[in-house]
Amino acid sequence: MPLIRRWWMDWLRRLRTGEKNKTEDSRSDRNKQPLMSQETKQCKSCHQDFTIEPADFDFYRKIGVPPPTWCPECRLKRRLIWLNTFVLYKRPCDLCKKLVMSVYAPDAPYVVYCPSCWWSDAWDQHEHALDYNPTKTFFEQFGDLLHKTPVIGLSLDILTSKESPYTSNSGNLRNCYLLYHSNDDEDSAYSFYVEHCKALFDCAMCIQSERLYDSMHSWKCNNCVGSRSYVIESLDSAFLKDCSNCTNCFMCASLKNKKYCFKNQQLSKEEYLNERKKYDLGSYGGYQKAAKEAEEFWNTQIPKAEFGDRAVACSGTQIYESKNVRDSFQVNQGEDCRFIQMISDGTNSDLYDVTSWGDGLSDSYDSMLCGTQSSGIKFSEECGIGCIDLEYCKIVVGSSHCFGCVGMKKAQYCILNKQYPKEEYEQLVLKIKEDMKKNPFRDRRGRAYGYGEFFPSDFSPHAYNEAFIQNFFPLSQEEAEREGYPWRKILQSEHKTTITASGIPDHVKDVSDEILKEIIGCDSCGRGFMIIEMELAYLRRENLPVPRRCPFCRTSEKVGLWIKNMEQHERTCFRCEAKFLSKYTTEEFERLLCKRCYAAEAA
């Protein structure tokens, strides 16, 4: 069973039995009025029982939506099938005709514009507007509109599309290459979910950092290499794990406020430098040997077991500066939320079942890739930047009061891209919602979609193996098609490799500029890849080896580790016997400390 599925299944078990998470005792002050009683429902997708709690009913009533009919895991799945982050294609822009990168395959039946054309005024967003037809289901009409209205090939802003065109689901990037799901970065490449960073290569989940290589979960770090598992405010170090405010430390774990340490041993500056000279990280073999040695040492130390700081009445993992955020992961600055993922920047409040973005998002439900000072977004995907009251919309920005729209900018009171007077809009929206209840759409598996359900996967532009769902819930082609999902044959690059990975000189100082002309065969998947000029300059400057694996394999490895880190297991502190949840199993680490005991140990 996939790791993330086991994590969700554990939560679902607690929901089915009515057992509360041990960190869920506190509620927001807003939950003072009488609440509905707890209710157990059977998921209409997987047919497993799940529980809706009184506070959940309060939220649904507040924003005016019916309670969910799908369990939390199935709701996450149907959002993730709409998100393609890593599989990029080349196809012509249907407006300017230039060959550009896109998340839509060349044969996908959509009108695809490059970001520059989509953001321009060169096309009419109302051109393909539809009159609502009560004899057809709403979702069928939305599908018709989606196939006619231009969609943006890559979800990028204008600056990023010009300065960093080979990126995806990102914004405000300058001179970046193959960054995914990132924001406000510069001079960086081959990274996932990095924000406010500069000069990062092969990194993931890093914030406000500079000059990092092959690192994960770093915050406010500078000039660090090979870090893993939450390194905070550290610099000039390598192979750190669970360290905070460390300088000139090498192969260390669970240290705080230390300097000149090697494998957690305090050394003098001279002793440290002499020890450090034994490791030449510019050698590929030397780097791999050092990384293995560091991991062996990390495994001798008691690791940090719970991840999240300044989180009050929260449950899940990787939650920071938040209050009453439950059953969620990778959240920063959230309040009164549940079942949310990958939400950061700005205060994000009153969200349920929202995946990715944030930045000042509020009062929103069951949506994907939405944010930036927006509120009231429901059942929508790729919408934001000052949006208010959107339902069933895709790629809508700077707009308010839109229902079932695609590709709208600065629009108001629109249904299926057609503009209406305010009163007529409100009346028609009510009618559509009633029609959706009476005449639901049924997908390939016969599941009914009425008002209150996210878009059916039947209308997703992406196949199962293209979408982010494959990273979280991996299936074979046979398994995916059995569940009613499409599968696409993803063609590899036609460029023939000109050099094998073993043909690259071991040390970066021996690699000439000729490497920039070579197509290297990946050591792992065999796919051909190239070294870019910015990358080679960085590796030479920092004395780091030329990679032997392609960027896709390197990024996938870190994404896989990130997803694994979301798994939660019930553990007992070996010191105070407190119960808590951790990503580590007893097989990985027999002894763990609770958050309080760990903090005392690392002080």
Secondary structure, DSSP 8 states (H G I E B T S, - for coil): --HHHHHHHHHHHHHHHT---TT-----TTTTS-----EEEE-TTT--EEEE-HHHHHHHHHHT----SS-HHHHHHHHHTT---S--EEEE-TTT--EEEESS-TTSSS-EE-HHHHHSSSS-TTTT-----TTS-HHHHHHHHHHHS-EESS-B-HHHHHH--S-BSBEEEES-EEEES-EEEES-EEEEEEEEEEEEES-EEEES-EEEES-EEEES-EEEES-BS-EES-EEEEEEES-BS-EEEEEEES-BS-EEEETTEE--HHHHHHHHTT--TTBHHHHHHHHHHHHHHHTTS------EEEEES--EEEEEEEEEEESEEEEESEEEEES-EEEESS-EEEEEEEEEEESSEEEEEEEEEEESSEEEEES-EEEESS-EEEES-BS-BS-EEEES-BS-BS-EEEETTEE--HHHHHHHHHHHHHHHHHS-EE-TT--EE-TTS---GGG-SS-TTTSTHHHHS---HHHHHHTT-------------SEEGGGS-SBGGG--GGGGG--EE-TTT--EE---HHHHHHHHHHT----SS-HHHHHHHHHHHHHHTT--EEEE-TTT--EEEES--TTT-S----HHHHHHHH-
